[in-house]
Every structure is written in C-alpha cells, then in structure tokens.
Amino acid sequence: MKDEIQPLFKQNYPDILNVWEASVLATHHFLSEQDIAFYKPLILNEYLQA
C-alpha cells in the first residue's frame, strides 16, 4: 500500500479539528479545557489556512 498526501480542503477543516482535539485530549493532559477552547478557533480559522 502506498501512502499519499492529499490536498487540504476547507470542507475537511471540521474533521481535521476533531482529530486534533481527540489527539490533544489523549496526549496533552497539562492543557485545560480553557486552553483547548482558546486554540480551537485559532486552528479552525487561522492555522489551517496558513
């Protein structure tokens, strides 16, 4: 099986954000819910578009 990098489309942003949040919740126990709530809109509206 060959892995292939797919282009990023805006309609996929919510799914990507869900993966990010699940990963953070599973691995970044030092972050508070407030920290995650702070970063979520930044990731969705700014960082993914960079």
QUIPE-V885920 format. One record per backbone hydrogen bond with DSSP energy under -1.0 kcal/mol. NH is the residue of the N-H (numbers start at 1). CO is the residue of the C=O. Records with the same first field share a line. If there is no record, write none. Layout:
NH->CO  CO
//
This chain:
12->9
13->10
16->12
17->13
18->14
19->15
20->16
21->17
22->18
23->19
24->20
25->21
26->22
27->23
28->24
31->28
36->32
37->33
38->34
39->35
40->36
43->39
44->40
45->41
46->42
47->42
48->43
50->47
//
